[in-house]
Amino acid sequence: MKLTVGQYQQLYIIAKSEDDELDKSMQSVEVITGKSADDMPLNEFNKLSREMVAAINSQRLNTKPVSFLKSGKKLYQVNYKVGTLRAGQNAELQHWLKDKDWIQNMDKILASIVVPIKSYLWVKLPGKNQSEKHEQVAEDMQSVDFSEAFGCVVFFCKIFAGSINGILPSLAKRMPKMEREKLLTLQTDLMKIMDGFTTQNGLLT
């Protein structure tokens, strides 16, 4: 069973909720099947619950970066070149990455580092990342394979954290103290994200 980013985000929220286990199971089955658990025969619900738990627990997260992510018929290229990011993209990433529950922002993080692939006859060329289309692209990112998306975010965070570490010494004298502190805070947040890439019961903690 493959999970999309959107499905994983919903399961993550359910797992963190204070609902009782039966309610969590019902909500999770509904996320995976798209059907109301209330209307299911009990034997079907129990079977789906067991299959869902087994599939989630056996899910192998991809920690290797992929170059492309597919959302339906749309293709996006992942940009790992931090130096080519626009100032707007950098601001977006700092905003979405500082949240400790970054999984809930995963679609938005991805939307800040991907570019759409445009087809011209038989030629496919990368387009541009545009801030005004961020929300639309984030919605597309909810449909991509979670395992592949996970590897992209892990790899990008490593590069992003490394780039901050590399530029801080040269900017130390020229950058205002407040701005340096913001960069240091972002770097700390990125390291926390990478340190938190563990799994428990199939869901990230």
C-alpha positions in Angstrom: 0.0 0.0 0.0 1.4 3.3 -1.0 0.5 6.5 0.9 0.3 9.9 -0.5 1.6 13.0 1.3 -2.0 14.1 2.0 -3.0 10.7 3.4 0.0 10.5 5.6 -0.6 14.0 6.9 -4.2 13.0 7.8 -3.0 9.8 9.5 -0.4 11.8 11.4 -3.0 14.2 12.8 -5.3 11.3 13.7 -2.4 9.5 15.5 -1.6 12.6 17.5 -5.2 13.2 18.5 -6.7 12.4 21.9 -9.6 10.3 20.4 -10.0 6.8 21.6 -8.4 3.9 19.6 -11.7 2.8 17.9 -12.4 6.3 16.7 -8.8 6.6 15.4 -9.1 3.3 13.6 -12.4 4.3 12.0 -10.9 7.7 10.9 -7.8 6.0 9.5 -9.7 3.5 7.5 -11.8 6.3 6.0 -8.6 8.1 5.0 -7.2 5.0 3.2 -10.4 3.8 1.6 -12.3 7.1 1.1 -15.4 5.3 2.4 -17.4 5.9 5.6 -16.5 3.3 8.2 -19.9 3.7 9.8 -21.5 1.9 6.9 -19.0 -1.0 6.7 -19.8 -4.5 8.0 -17.8 -5.2 11.1 -15.8 -8.1 9.5 -14.8 -5.9 6.5 -13.8 -3.0 8.9 -11.7 -5.4 11.0 -10.0 -6.8 8.0 -9.2 -3.4 6.5 -7.9 -2.2 9.9 -5.5 -5.1 10.1 -4.3 -4.6 6.6 -3.9 -0.9 7.1 -1.8 -1.3 10.2 0.4 -4.0 8.6 0.9 -1.9 5.5 1.8 1.3 7.4 4.2 -0.5 9.8 5.9 -2.2 6.9 6.2 1.0 4.8 9.8 1.6 3.9 10.6 5.3 3.8 12.9 6.3 1.0 15.8 8.3 2.3 17.4 8.8 -1.1 16.4 11.9 -3.0 14.5 11.6 -6.3 14.7 14.1 -9.1 11.1 14.1 -10.0 7.7 13.9 -8.2 4.5 12.9 -10.0 1.1 14.2 -9.0 -1.6 12.6 -11.2 -0.5 13.5 -14.8 1.6 16.4 -13.6 5.4 16.1 -13.3 7.6 18.3 -11.0 11.3 18.5 -10.8 12.9 18.9 -7.3 15.4 21.7 -7.1 18.2 20.9 -4.6 20.3 23.9 -5.6 19.8 26.1 -2.6 21.8 29.0 -4.2 19.2 29.3 -7.0 16.2 29.8 -4.7 14.4 33.1 -4.9 14.2 35.3 -1.8 10.5 34.4 -1.7 11.2 30.7 -1.7 13.8 31.1 1.1 11.2 33.1 3.2 8.6 30.4 2.6 11.0 27.6 3.6 12.0 29.4 6.8 8.4 29.8 7.7 7.3 26.2 7.0 10.4 24.5 8.4 10.4 26.2 11.8 7.2 24.3 12.8 8.1 21.3 14.9 5.2 19.4 13.3 6.8 19.8 9.9 4.9 16.8 8.6 1.8 18.9 8.5 3.7 21.4 6.3 5.3 18.9 4.0 3.1 19.7 1.0 4.0 23.4 1.5 7.7 22.7 1.9 7.7 20.6 -1.3 5.8 23.4 -3.2 8.7 25.7 -2.4 11.4 23.5 -3.9 9.8 22.0 -7.0 9.3 23.4 -10.5 6.7 22.2 -13.0 7.8 20.3 -16.1 6.3 21.7 -19.2 5.8 19.7 -22.4 6.5 21.3 -25.7 5.7 18.7 -28.4 8.1 15.9 -27.6 10.4 18.1 -25.4 10.0 18.4 -21.6 11.5 21.5 -20.0 11.4 22.8 -16.4 9.3 25.8 -15.7 9.6 28.3 -12.9 8.7 28.2 -9.2 6.2 31.1 -8.7 5.1 32.3 -5.3 1.6 33.1 -6.6 1.1 29.5 -7.5 2.4 28.1 -4.2 -1.0 27.1 -2.8 -1.9 25.3 -6.1 1.4 23.4 -6.2 1.1 22.5 -2.5 -2.3 21.0 -3.3 -0.6 18.9 -6.1 2.1 17.8 -3.6 -0.6 16.2 -1.4 -1.0 13.6 -4.2 2.6 12.6 -4.6 4.0 9.4 -3.1 4.9 10.0 0.6 8.0 7.8 0.6 9.6 9.6 -2.3 8.6 13.0 -0.9 10.1 12.1 2.5 13.5 11.4 0.8 13.3 14.8 -1.0 12.7 16.7 2.2 15.4 14.9 4.2 18.0 15.5 1.5 17.0 19.2 1.0 17.2 19.9 4.8 20.8 18.5 4.9 21.8 20.7 2.0 20.0 23.8 3.4 21.5 23.3 6.9 25.0 22.9 5.3 24.6 26.0 3.2 23.7 28.1 6.3 26.7 26.7 8.2 28.9 27.6 5.2 27.8 31.2 4.8 27.6 32.3 8.4 31.3 32.9 8.9 31.5 35.2 5.8 28.4 37.0 6.8 29.2 37.4 10.5 30.6 40.9 10.2 28.2 42.2 7.5 24.9 40.8 8.7 23.0 42.4 11.6 22.9 40.4 14.8 19.2 39.8 14.5 19.5 38.4 11.0 22.3 36.1 12.1 20.2 34.8 15.0 17.4 34.0 12.6 19.7 32.0 10.4 21.1 30.1 13.4 17.6 29.4 14.6 16.6 28.0 11.2 19.8 25.9 11.1 18.9 24.5 14.6 15.3 23.8 13.4 16.7 21.9 10.4 18.9 19.8 12.5 16.0 18.9 14.8 14.0 17.8 11.8 16.8 15.5 10.6 17.3 14.2 14.2 13.6 13.4 14.3 13.5 11.2 11.3 12.6 8.1 13.3 9.5 5.9 13.1 7.1 4.5 15.6 4.1 2.4 14.7 4.7 3.4 11.1 4.3 7.2 11.8 7.0 9.7 12.2 7.6 11.1 15.7 
